[in-house]
Amino acid sequence: MLRKKGSEPLQDREVLLDLDYTGEPRGADCYGSLQNGGFIPPRYVSDYVLVWEVKSHRKRKAHGKEKVHPFVLPDRIAKKTIHYLKLSAPWEVLVFYAEELSLRAPLQAQPHPDFNTSAQILQKFYVPNVLAETVPNRPVDYYTCAFRKSKMEKFLGCGDHENYFTDTQRHRIVYEILARTVYGKRKRAEVGVARLLKEGAFKAAFPLHDGPFELPACEIPPDQLNRRQVLYHYWARWSKWYKYQPLDHIREYFGEKIALYFAWLGFYTAWLLPAAIVGTFVFVSGTLPTAVHTAELVLSHVSFSTFSFGILCTNYTSLSPPLRLQVGYLFDHPGTVFFSVFMSFWAVTFLEYWKRKNATLAHHWDCMDFHEEEEPPRPEFAAMAPAMEENPVTGVKEPYFPEKARLSRMLTGSMVIIVMLSVVIIFLVTVIIYRSIVSAGNIANISSSMVNLALILLMGQVYTALAEQLTKWEMHRTQTQYEDAFTFKVFIFQFVNFYSSPFYVAFFKGRFVGYPGHYGTLFGMRNEDCGPGGCLIELAEQLFIIMMGKQLINNVQEFVIPKVKAWRQKQSLASVKKSQSGQEPQPWEQDYELIECEGLFDEYLEIVLQFGFITIFVAAFPLAPLFALLNNWAEVRLDAHKFVCEYRRPVAERAQNIGVWFIILEALSHVSVIVNAFLIAFTSDFLPRLLYKYKFDNDLNGYVNFTLAYAPPSYNYSSHGVCRYKAFRDENGNYTLVYWELLAVRLGFIIAFEHVVFFVLRAIDWMVPDIPESLEVKIKRERYLAKQALADNQEALLVSGARVR
């Protein structure tokens, strides 16, 4: 791919760089050069940069009469030289690979679609839209079709060779060439720049940014800003937190994959707004005077002078009911049931409308029909594969790993995952024992939740590193297979890691307590019971600490860690820059000082786990959508600032959708329906109150007395007083008829809740088409234009054109 001196002449499209170019003198830069000042013809721009470092050692000179021990080697000073190779693809190369990669070519300009539903609603009611902002240099929208060199004259702008292909298309083509280039023996799969980076031959490979992101000192018209400055000024700054994201500009600069992430994150954040409003209203409704009066009414008809809650059967001598019981009722009221149903519908409706939005964006960005080509093997797979076999698709011999051996390794990896999940359960039991030892009410609950959060974050870091090594060991052939396997492992672990403690509080705590005189034990200690307010308020405390603590720590990490990495990168280059003091740094030198883009995995994982918190346990924590909304407003700007200001420019990748993450979101939305049904049935007091209203008193007079059982006489005699505890048991500790009636009501409610909600969800899925009707018309129009442009018979074009008129 590089034409060297004395080599056989190659076709123009086969030459990436002409190293014999003599059009201009080749100046020499010490820092950041390989005697390469003029080897790229001036009509070309640098599409890609390869970086490598060379360290040379020289002896340190002795000063004065300093003696050198004969058995001690003299000190050596390491001198680092950094070399940059700037790559550019000529027109013929671009044309050849554009057709091979099926890039899209413009046929006809069309008006920009309006993606923002809120903008359409505000415009309909003539309300000023403060969210909208005019961003300069918006990319033109075209009807497109697959590029064909033979039909070049049919495409708009084909005469402008300098600007016909966008920067992202040029970067993608050069990266594709580098990924396919053989640098050693093909039999050993010594192919591609990715493997050279892994082996350390190159330190970095990246496309260049458009220039600095800082705005110029002198004021210039907005349309003269470079694209990086436009993104910084109109998107990445904190003052733009309430503005629409310039998605077309993001896609033009970073590619479809990154643009789809920000489109999904913005769409999800916008949909959180109604959920946050309803959740806040439900929470506030529990503190209204009517709700407080109801709580006092429930507690005002207790027909005993001493009563207790909890396994210790401790007497309360005060006539006023415990404050925690009142607070528990304020968390656990009929509004939370409504909110659970609302959030189940919200989650599925959100996903349905995201599919529509995704389809619209995919068509608008020309990736609706995109299918990844036959992927080459991963560099690690190619280096470690034990055999070579012919690929049935390409017919080329490639590294091969036996499928049986891979399945065996995956099974072994599954055992390791189970062991790690068991470690999570062990830590959970440790926290439970800690609470039993401390047993100081709120202090124990809050401190144990914080200890649990610390263990969750620690285990998350350990397991992510372990999952990466396991996935590499499993020898997945392609990068897509590797990423899917890694995503599945990490998500399964993080799901158990983050949600095991809330699941324990919601469904297991207080279920195996026993009764006075016959308490259940774990390792010789009594099993935990819920407090006077019930388990729902404790679940709310846990969710608040875990969710908010995770969000706060993640945001601090996202703000601090990139700056620390950038500082370390600059420190490592400080000695080289010192030798070049007084010289203006080149753009590729400035970009090398930035940190490597780390991809979108951590960003998606963080938001998907948040989605689980606001849907699965929403019955216990109606304020979760509000806190998620506030976090996401900050998350968008933090991520935008990282990509624009702190990361090297990543290679633009094409994508149709958000990939496997959408499947995970759908699974979470269905799990949330089941979990919330069980939460309302078994953890909330909603159904016991409903049963009491139906059978005894519609005003709940004496309800608390109804939920309390008398301890066995033998226990009362030993404790010198009558003791009561929360259960539906008789004096001998056996379950009463009310318990079995209530169990039947609970199971019936779960079945009815799930069937009704899932039926409505299927109805929503059926009523909301995945592709909007207006988009279907655009797709047909584009196909019609493509058929005309690619028609081989010119007369057929004329006839079809006459019919259209």
C-alpha positions in Angstrom: 0.0 0.0 0.0 3.0 2.3 0.3 5.0 2.7 -2.9 8.7 2.6 -2.2 11.6 3.6 -4.3 12.6 1.0 -6.9 9.3 -1.0 -6.5 7.2 -2.0 -9.4 4.7 0.7 -10.5 1.2 0.2 -9.0 -2.2 1.5 -10.1 -3.1 4.8 -8.5 -5.9 3.4 -6.4 -3.4 0.9 -4.9 -1.1 3.7 -3.7 -1.9 5.2 -0.3 1.3 7.2 0.0 3.8 8.1 -2.7 7.1 8.1 -0.8 9.0 9.2 -4.0 7.1 12.4 -4.3 9.5 15.2 -5.1 7.2 18.1 -5.7 8.5 20.1 -2.7 11.6 20.0 -0.5 11.4 17.7 2.4 12.1 19.7 5.5 13.1 18.0 8.8 11.3 18.5 12.1 13.1 17.0 15.1 9.9 16.7 17.1 7.1 14.9 15.5 8.5 14.0 12.1 10.2 11.4 10.1 12.0 13.7 7.7 8.4 14.0 6.4 7.8 17.7 5.9 6.8 17.4 2.3 6.0 13.9 1.3 2.3 14.5 1.2 1.3 16.6 -1.9 -0.2 19.9 -1.0 -3.5 19.1 -2.6 -4.0 16.4 0.0 -5.0 16.8 3.6 -3.9 14.5 6.4 -6.7 11.9 6.9 -4.9 9.8 9.4 -1.8 9.8 11.7 0.4 7.0 12.8 2.6 7.6 15.8 5.6 5.7 17.1 8.3 6.4 19.6 12.0 5.6 19.5 14.1 5.6 22.7 17.9 6.0 22.4 20.3 5.7 25.3 23.6 7.5 25.8 26.1 7.4 28.6 26.0 10.2 31.2 29.3 12.2 31.3 31.2 12.1 34.6 31.9 15.4 36.3 35.2 16.2 38.1 37.1 13.4 39.7 34.1 11.3 40.2 35.1 7.6 40.5 33.2 4.9 38.7 33.1 1.5 40.3 34.4 -1.2 37.9 31.4 -3.5 38.6 28.8 -0.7 38.2 27.4 0.0 34.8 27.5 3.7 33.8 24.2 5.5 34.0 22.4 6.0 30.7 20.1 8.8 29.8 17.1 7.8 27.7 16.1 10.2 24.9 12.7 9.7 23.3 12.0 10.8 19.8 8.4 10.8 18.6 7.7 10.2 14.9 4.5 11.0 13.0 3.4 9.5 9.7 0.6 11.5 8.1 -1.6 9.5 5.7 -3.8 10.8 2.9 -5.9 8.9 0.4 -5.9 10.2 -3.2 -9.1 10.6 -5.2 -8.8 7.3 -7.1 -8.3 5.4 -3.8 -11.3 7.1 -2.3 -13.5 6.2 -5.3 -12.4 2.6 -5.4 -13.0 2.0 -1.7 -16.2 4.1 -1.6 -17.8 1.6 -4.1 -16.3 -1.4 -2.2 -17.6 -0.2 1.2 -21.0 0.8 -0.3 -20.8 4.4 0.9 -23.8 6.5 0.1 -23.7 9.1 -2.6 -26.0 12.2 -2.8 -28.8 12.3 -5.5 -31.0 15.1 -4.5 -31.2 17.6 -1.6 -34.2 17.6 0.7 -35.5 19.7 3.6 -34.2 18.8 7.1 -36.8 16.8 9.1 -37.8 18.1 12.5 -37.0 15.4 15.0 -38.0 17.2 18.1 -41.6 16.4 19.1 -41.6 19.2 21.7 -40.6 21.7 19.1 -43.6 20.7 17.0 -46.0 20.9 19.9 -44.7 24.3 21.0 -44.9 25.6 17.4 -48.5 24.3 17.1 -49.5 26.4 20.2 -47.4 29.4 19.1 -45.2 29.1 22.3 -41.6 30.4 22.0 -39.2 27.5 22.1 -36.2 28.4 24.4 -34.8 24.9 23.7 -34.1 25.5 20.1 -31.0 27.2 18.8 -29.7 27.9 15.3 -26.4 26.1 14.9 -24.2 27.2 11.9 -23.1 25.0 9.1 -25.7 22.3 9.4 -25.0 19.5 7.0 -27.2 19.3 4.0 -29.7 16.4 3.9 -29.8 14.3 0.7 -31.6 11.5 -0.9 -28.8 9.0 -1.4 -28.0 5.6 -3.0 -25.0 3.3 -3.0 -21.9 4.8 -4.7 -21.0 3.5 -8.2 -18.0 4.8 -10.0 -19.7 4.1 -13.4 -22.6 6.4 -12.4 -20.4 9.2 -11.1 -22.1 11.9 -13.2 -25.5 11.1 -11.6 -24.3 12.2 -8.1 -24.4 15.8 -6.9 -21.0 17.5 -6.5 -19.0 14.8 -8.2 -16.8 17.4 -9.9 -15.4 18.7 -6.6 -12.8 16.1 -5.8 -11.5 18.0 -2.8 -14.9 18.1 -0.9 -17.0 15.3 -2.4 -16.1 12.8 0.4 -16.7 14.0 3.9 -13.9 13.8 6.5 -15.6 10.8 8.3 -15.8 8.9 5.0 -12.1 9.6 4.2 -11.1 8.5 7.7 -13.2 5.3 7.4 -11.6 4.5 4.0 -8.0 5.0 5.3 -8.7 3.0 8.4 -10.2 0.2 6.2 -7.0 0.2 4.1 -4.8 0.1 7.3 -6.9 -2.7 8.7 -6.4 -4.9 5.6 -2.8 -4.2 5.0 -0.4 -7.2 5.3 2.8 -6.2 7.2 4.2 -9.7 7.6 3.2 -13.2 6.7 -0.5 -13.6 6.0 -0.4 -17.2 7.2 0.5 -15.8 10.7 -2.3 -13.3 10.3 0.1 -10.4 10.5 -2.5 -8.1 9.1 -3.8 -4.7 10.1 -2.8 -1.6 12.1 -4.8 -2.9 15.1 -2.4 -5.8 15.6 0.6 -3.4 15.2 -0.9 -1.2 18.0 -1.3 -4.3 20.2 2.2 -5.4 19.6 3.6 -1.9 20.3 5.0 -1.2 16.9 2.8 2.0 16.9 1.9 4.0 20.0 -1.2 5.5 18.5 -3.3 5.8 15.3 -6.0 8.4 14.9 -7.6 10.9 12.6 -7.0 14.5 13.2 -9.3 16.9 14.9 -10.5 19.9 12.8 -8.4 22.2 14.9 -8.6 23.8 18.4 -11.9 23.7 20.2 -11.3 27.1 21.9 -13.0 30.0 20.3 -10.6 32.6 18.7 -9.7 35.7 20.6 -11.1 38.0 18.0 -14.8 37.7 17.3 -15.6 36.0 13.9 -18.9 35.0 12.2 -20.3 31.7 13.5 -20.2 30.1 10.1 -16.4 30.6 10.0 -15.8 28.4 13.1 -14.4 25.0 12.5 -16.6 22.0 13.3 -14.9 21.2 16.6 -15.4 24.8 17.7 -19.1 24.7 16.7 -19.6 21.5 18.7 -17.9 23.0 21.7 -19.7 26.4 21.6 -23.2 25.0 20.8 -23.1 21.7 22.6 -20.3 20.8 25.0 -20.5 23.9 27.2 -22.5 23.7 30.5 -24.5 26.8 29.6 -26.1 24.7 26.8 -27.7 22.2 29.2 -31.2 23.1 28.2 -30.7 23.3 24.4 -31.4 20.6 21.8 -28.3 18.6 20.9 -27.0 19.3 17.3 -27.2 15.7 16.3 -26.4 16.3 12.6 -23.2 18.1 13.5 -22.3 15.3 16.0 -22.8 12.6 13.3 -20.9 14.7 10.7 -17.9 14.9 13.1 -17.9 11.6 15.1 -19.9 9.2 12.9 -23.2 7.5 13.3 -22.3 5.2 16.2 -21.4 8.0 18.6 -24.2 10.2 17.3 -26.8 7.4 18.0 -25.6 7.1 21.6 -26.1 10.9 22.2 -29.4 10.8 20.4 -30.6 7.9 22.6 -29.3 9.5 25.8 -31.1 12.8 24.9 -34.3 11.0 24.0 -34.2 9.0 27.2 -33.5 12.2 29.2 -36.5 14.0 27.6 -38.8 11.0 28.4 -37.6 11.1 32.0 -39.3 14.5 32.4 -42.9 13.3 32.5 -41.9 10.3 34.7 -40.1 12.7 37.1 -43.1 15.0 37.3 -45.5 12.1 38.0 -43.1 10.5 40.5 -42.6 13.8 42.4 -46.4 14.3 42.5 -46.9 10.8 43.9 -44.2 11.4 46.6 -45.6 14.8 47.6 -49.2 13.5 47.7 -48.0 11.2 50.6 -47.1 14.2 52.6 -50.4 16.1 52.0 -52.6 16.8 55.1 -55.2 14.2 53.9 -52.5 11.5 53.7 -51.1 12.4 57.1 -54.6 12.4 58.6 -55.2 8.9 57.1 -52.0 7.6 58.6 -53.0 9.0 62.0 -56.5 7.5 61.6 -54.9 4.1 60.9 -52.8 4.2 64.0 -55.4 5.8 66.4 -57.4 2.7 67.2 -54.9 0.3 68.7 -56.7 -1.6 71.4 -53.7 -2.4 73.6 -51.6 -0.5 76.0 -48.3 -2.0 75.0 -47.3 -3.3 71.6 -44.1 -4.0 69.7 -42.7 -4.4 66.3 -39.8 -6.6 65.5 -38.3 -9.8 66.7 -37.3 -8.5 70.2 -41.0 -7.8 71.1 -39.9 -4.6 72.9 -42.6 -2.7 74.7 -43.5 0.9 73.7 -44.9 2.6 76.7 -45.8 5.8 74.9 -49.4 6.1 73.7 -48.4 7.9 70.5 -47.6 5.5 67.6 -44.0 5.3 66.4 -43.0 8.0 64.0 -41.3 5.5 61.6 -44.7 3.8 61.2 -46.3 7.0 60.1 -43.4 7.7 57.7 -43.7 4.2 56.3 -47.3 4.8 55.5 -46.5 8.0 53.7 -44.1 6.0 51.4 -46.6 3.1 51.1 -49.9 4.5 49.8 -52.2 3.8 46.9 -50.4 6.4 44.7 -47.3 4.1 44.6 -49.4 1.4 43.0 -50.6 3.8 40.3 -47.0 4.9 39.7 -45.8 1.3 39.3 -48.4 0.8 36.6 -47.6 4.1 35.0 -43.8 3.4 34.9 -44.5 -0.1 33.3 -46.4 1.6 30.5 -43.8 4.4 30.4 -40.9 2.0 29.9 -42.5 0.1 27.0 -43.9 3.2 25.3 -40.4 4.9 25.6 -38.8 1.9 23.8 -41.5 1.8 21.1 -41.1 5.5 20.3 -37.3 5.1 20.4 -37.6 2.5 17.7 -39.4 5.1 15.6 -36.8 7.8 16.4 -34.0 5.3 15.6 -35.5 4.4 12.3 -35.9 8.1 11.4 -32.3 8.9 12.3 -31.0 5.8 10.6 -32.6 6.8 7.3 -31.6 10.5 7.7 -28.0 9.4 8.3 -27.9 6.9 5.4 -27.3 3.8 7.5 -30.8 2.2 7.5 -29.7 -0.5 5.1 -26.2 -0.8 6.6 -25.0 -4.3 7.4 -21.6 -5.0 8.6 -19.5 -6.8 6.1 -17.8 -10.1 6.8 -15.6 -8.9 9.7 -11.9 -9.8 9.8 -10.5 -11.7 12.7 -9.6 -9.7 15.8 -5.8 -9.1 16.1 -5.6 -11.0 19.4 -7.5 -13.9 17.9 -5.3 -13.9 14.8 -2.1 -14.0 17.0 -3.3 -16.8 19.3 -5.3 -19.1 17.0 -3.7 -22.5 16.7 -4.7 -23.3 13.1 -5.6 -21.8 9.7 -8.7 -22.7 7.7 -10.5 -21.3 4.7 -13.3 -18.7 5.4 -16.4 -20.1 3.6 -17.5 -16.5 2.8 -14.4 -14.9 1.5 -12.5 -18.0 0.4 -9.3 -16.7 2.2 -7.4 -18.8 4.7 -7.8 -17.2 8.1 -6.8 -18.1 11.7 -9.2 -20.7 13.1 -10.1 -21.9 16.6 -12.1 -25.1 17.1 -15.7 -24.5 18.1 -15.7 -27.3 20.7 -12.7 -25.8 22.4 -14.4 -22.4 22.4 -17.6 -23.9 23.9 -15.5 -25.7 26.6 -13.9 -22.4 27.5 -17.2 -20.6 27.6 -18.6 -23.2 29.9 -15.5 -22.8 32.2 -16.0 -19.1 32.1 -19.6 -19.5 33.1 -18.4 -21.4 36.2 -16.1 -18.5 37.0 -19.1 -16.1 36.7 -21.1 -18.3 39.1 -18.3 -18.2 41.6 -18.1 -14.4 41.3 -21.8 -14.1 41.8 -21.5 -16.3 44.9 -18.9 -13.9 46.2 -21.5 -11.1 45.8 -24.0 -13.1 47.8 -21.3 -13.7 50.5 -20.7 -10.0 50.7 -24.4 -9.5 51.0 -24.6 -11.9 53.9 -21.7 -10.1 55.5 -23.6 -6.8 55.3 -26.7 -8.6 56.9 -24.6 -9.9 59.7 -23.1 -6.4 60.2 -26.7 -5.0 60.5 -27.5 -7.7 63.0 -24.5 -6.9 65.1 -25.0 -3.1 65.0 -28.8 -3.2 65.3 -29.1 0.6 65.8 -32.1 1.3 63.7 -31.5 4.0 61.1 -27.8 4.1 61.7 -27.4 0.4 60.9 -29.5 0.7 57.7 -27.7 3.8 56.4 -24.2 2.7 57.3 -24.8 -0.8 55.9 -26.1 0.7 52.7 -22.9 2.8 52.4 -20.7 -0.3 53.1 -22.7 -2.2 50.5 -22.2 0.6 47.9 -18.4 0.5 48.5 -18.4 -3.3 48.0 -20.5 -3.0 44.9 -18.1 -0.5 43.3 -15.1 -2.5 44.3 -16.5 -5.7 43.0 -17.6 -4.0 39.8 -14.0 -2.9 39.0 -12.6 -6.4 39.9 -15.1 -8.3 37.8 -14.9 -6.0 34.8 -11.1 -6.7 34.6 -11.8 -10.5 35.1 -14.6 -10.5 32.5 -12.2 -8.9 30.0 -9.6 -11.6 30.5 -12.2 -14.4 30.4 -13.7 -13.0 27.1 -10.2 -12.9 25.6 -9.5 -16.4 26.7 -12.7 -17.6 25.0 -11.2 -16.7 21.6 -14.1 -15.0 19.9 -13.2 -14.5 16.2 -14.7 -11.0 15.5 -14.8 -7.8 17.4 -18.6 -7.9 17.4 -18.7 -11.3 18.9 -16.1 -10.3 21.5 -18.0 -7.1 22.5 -21.4 -9.0 22.8 -19.9 -11.7 25.0 -18.1 -9.1 27.1 -21.3 -7.0 27.4 -23.3 -10.0 28.5 -20.8 -11.0 31.2 -20.4 -7.6 32.7 -24.1 -6.8 32.7 -25.2 -10.1 34.3 -22.6 -9.5 37.0 -23.5 -5.8 37.5 -27.2 -6.7 37.6 -26.6 -9.1 40.5 -24.0 -6.8 42.1 -26.3 -3.7 42.2 -29.7 -5.3 42.6 -29.0 -8.2 45.0 -29.3 -6.0 48.2 -32.5 -4.3 47.1 -34.0 -7.7 46.1 -33.1 -9.0 49.6 -34.8 -6.1 51.4 -37.8 -6.3 49.1 -38.5 -10.0 49.1 -36.5 -11.8 51.8 -36.0 -9.6 54.8 -38.6 -10.2 57.4 -39.9 -13.4 55.7 -38.0 -15.9 57.8 -38.2 -14.3 61.3 -40.4 -16.9 62.9 -42.3 -15.8 66.0 -41.5 -15.1 69.7 -40.0 -18.2 71.3 -39.3 -19.8 67.9 -37.1 -17.3 66.0 -35.3 -18.2 62.8 -31.5 -17.9 62.9 -28.6 -17.5 60.6 -25.1 -18.4 61.9 -26.6 -18.4 65.4 -28.1 -14.9 65.1 -31.7 -14.0 64.7 -32.9 -13.3 61.2 -33.5 -9.7 60.3 -37.0 -8.2 60.6 -38.4 -5.1 59.0 -38.8 -2.0 61.2 -42.1 -0.6 62.3 -42.6 1.2 59.0 -42.2 -2.0 57.0 -39.6 -3.0 54.5 -40.6 -0.5 51.8 -39.1 2.5 53.6 -35.9 0.5 54.1 -35.9 -0.4 50.4 -36.3 3.3 49.6 -33.3 4.2 51.8 -31.2 1.5 50.1 -32.2 2.6 46.6 -31.4 6.3 47.4 -28.0 5.6 48.7 -26.9 3.0 46.0 -28.4 4.9 43.1 -27.4 8.4 44.1 -24.0 7.3 45.4 -23.2 5.5 42.2 -24.3 8.5 40.1 -22.3 10.9 42.1 -19.1 8.8 42.1 -19.4 8.1 38.3 -19.8 11.8 37.6 -16.8 12.7 39.7 -14.8 9.9 37.9 -15.8 11.1 34.5 -14.8 14.7 35.4 -11.5 13.9 37.1 -10.0 10.7 35.5 -9.8 12.2 31.9 -8.0 15.2 33.3 -5.5 13.0 35.3 -4.9 10.9 32.2 -4.3 14.0 30.0 -1.9 15.3 32.6 0.1 12.1 32.7 0.2 12.0 28.9 1.5 15.6 28.8 4.1 14.7 31.5 5.3 11.8 29.4 5.8 14.2 26.5 7.3 17.0 28.5 10.9 16.1 27.9 10.4 15.9 24.1 8.5 19.2 24.1 11.2 20.9 26.1 13.7 20.2 23.3 11.4 22.0 20.9 10.7 25.0 23.0 9.9 28.1 20.9 8.4 26.1 18.0 4.7 26.2 17.3 3.2 22.7 18.0 1.7 21.0 15.0 -2.0 19.8 15.0 -0.9 16.1 15.1 1.3 16.9 18.1 -1.5 18.6 20.0 -3.9 15.6 19.2 -1.3 13.1 20.5 -1.3 14.9 23.8 -5.0 14.0 24.2 -6.1 10.7 25.6 -7.4 7.8 23.6 -11.1 7.4 23.2 -12.3 4.6 25.4 -15.5 3.8 23.5 -19.1 3.8 24.7 -19.3 0.6 26.8 -19.1 2.3 30.2 -21.5 5.1 29.1 -24.1 2.6 28.0 -23.7 0.4 31.1 -24.1 3.3 33.5 -27.4 4.5 31.9 -28.8 1.0 31.4 -28.2 0.2 35.1 -29.9 3.5 35.9 -32.9 2.5 33.7 -33.2 -0.6 35.9 -33.3 1.4 39.1 -36.1 3.7 37.8 -38.3 0.8 36.6 -37.7 -2.3 38.7 -38.0 -0.8 42.2 -40.0 2.3 41.3 -42.9 1.4 43.7 -40.5 2.0 46.6 -38.7 5.0 45.3 -40.9 7.3 43.2 -38.3 10.0 43.2 -35.9 7.8 41.2 -36.8 9.3 37.8 -36.2 12.9 39.1 -32.7 12.0 40.3 -32.0 10.2 37.0 -33.2 13.3 35.1 -30.9 15.6 37.0 -28.0 13.1 36.6 -28.5 12.8 32.8 -28.5 16.6 32.3 -25.0 16.6 33.7 -24.1 13.3 31.9 -24.8 14.7 28.4 -22.5 17.7 29.0 -19.7 15.6 30.7 -19.7 13.1 27.8 -19.8 15.9 25.2 -16.9 17.7 26.8 -14.9 14.5 26.9 -15.4 13.7 23.2 -14.8 17.3 22.0 -12.1 18.5 24.3 -10.3 15.6 25.9 -10.4 12.6 23.6 -8.5 12.0 20.4 -10.9 11.9 17.5 -12.2 8.4 17.1 -12.6 6.7 13.7 -16.2 7.3 12.6 -18.1 4.0 12.8 -21.4 3.3 11.1 -24.3 1.7 13.0 -28.0 1.2 12.5 -29.0 1.2 16.2 -27.7 0.9 19.7 -27.1 -2.8 19.3 -27.4 -5.3 22.1 -28.2 -2.6 24.7 -31.7 -2.3 23.3 -32.4 -6.0 23.9 -31.2 -5.5 27.5 -33.5 -2.5 27.9 -36.5 -4.5 26.7 -35.6 -7.4 29.1 -35.4 -4.9 32.0 -38.8 -3.3 31.1 -40.4 -6.8 31.2 -38.6 -7.7 34.5 -39.8 -4.5 36.0 -43.5 -5.5 35.5 -43.0 -8.8 37.3 -40.9 -7.3 40.2 -43.3 -4.4 40.8 -46.2 -6.8 40.9 -44.5 -8.9 43.6 -43.3 -5.7 45.4 -46.9 -4.4 45.6 -48.3 -7.8 46.6 -45.8 -8.9 49.2 -43.8 -5.9 50.4 -46.4 -3.1 50.4 -49.3 -3.0 52.8 -51.6 -2.0 49.9 -53.4 -5.4 49.7 -53.7 -6.0 53.5 -55.4 -2.6 53.8 -57.6 -3.3 50.8 -58.7 -6.7 52.4 -59.3 -4.9 55.7 -61.5 -2.3 54.0 -63.5 -4.9 52.2 -64.0 -7.3 55.2 -64.0 -5.0 58.3 -63.9 -1.2 58.2 -63.8 1.0 55.1 -62.1 3.8 57.2 -59.3 1.5 58.4 -60.3 1.9 62.1 -58.2 -0.6 64.1 -56.1 -1.7 61.1 -52.8 -1.8 63.0 -54.5 -4.0 65.7 -55.6 -6.3 62.9 -52.1 -6.8 61.7 -50.6 -7.7 65.1 -50.5 -11.1 66.6 -50.2 -12.1 70.3 -47.0 -13.9 71.3 -47.4 -17.5 72.7 -48.4 -17.6 76.4 -45.2 -19.3 77.4 -43.2 -16.3 75.9 -45.4 -13.8 77.6 -44.9 -15.4 81.0 -41.2 -15.5 80.5 -41.1 -11.8 79.5 -43.6 -10.7 82.3 -46.1 -9.0 80.1 -48.3 -9.3 77.0 -46.2 -9.0 73.8 -47.4 -8.5 70.3 -45.7 -8.7 66.9 -46.6 -8.1 63.3 -47.9 -11.3 61.7 -51.2 -13.2 61.0 -50.7 -16.0 63.5 -52.7 -17.4 66.4 -51.4 -17.7 70.0 -49.7 -21.0 69.1 -47.8 -19.5 66.2 -49.9 -21.1 63.5 -51.0 -19.1 60.5 -54.6 -17.9 60.7 -57.3 -18.0 58.0 -56.7 -14.3 57.3 -53.1 -15.2 56.3 -54.3 -17.7 53.7 -57.0 -15.3 52.4 -54.4 -12.6 52.0 -52.0 -15.0 50.2 -54.7 -15.9 47.7 -55.4 -12.1 47.2 -51.7 -11.5 46.6 -51.3 -14.3 44.1 -54.5 -13.2 42.3 -53.2 -9.6 42.2 -49.9 -10.7 40.7 -51.6 -12.7 37.9 -54.1 -10.0 37.2 -51.5 -7.2 37.3 -49.1 -9.0 34.9 -51.8 -10.0 32.4 -53.4 -6.6 32.2 -50.1 -4.7 32.0 -48.6 -7.1 29.4 -51.8 -7.0 27.4 -51.7 -3.2 27.3 -48.0 -3.3 26.4 -48.7 -5.6 23.5 -51.5 -3.3 22.4 -49.1 -0.3 22.5 -46.5 -2.3 20.5 -49.2 -3.1 17.9 -50.6 0.4 17.7 -47.2 2.2 17.4 -45.5 1.2 14.1 -41.7 0.9 14.3 -41.4 3.1 11.2 -43.4 6.3 10.9 -45.7 6.6 7.9 -43.9 9.8 6.7 -40.6 7.9 6.8 -42.0 5.1 4.6 -42.9 7.7 1.9 -39.3 9.1 2.1 -37.8 5.6 1.8 -40.0 4.8 -1.3 -38.9 8.2 -2.8 -35.3 7.5 -2.2 -35.5 4.0 -3.7 -37.2 5.5 -6.8 -34.4 8.1 -7.3 -31.8 5.4 -6.7 -33.4 3.2 -9.4 -33.3 6.1 -11.8 -29.7 7.0 -11.0 -28.4 3.5 -11.4 -30.4 2.5 -14.4 -28.2 1.3 -17.2 -30.5 2.3 -20.0 -30.7 6.1 -20.5 -34.0 5.7 -22.5 -35.6 4.0 -19.5 -34.7 7.0 -17.5 -36.4 9.3 -19.9 -39.5 7.2 -20.1 -39.7 7.0 -16.3 -39.2 10.7 -16.0 -42.0 11.4 -18.5 -44.3 9.2 -16.4 -43.5 11.2 -13.2 -44.4 14.4 -14.9 
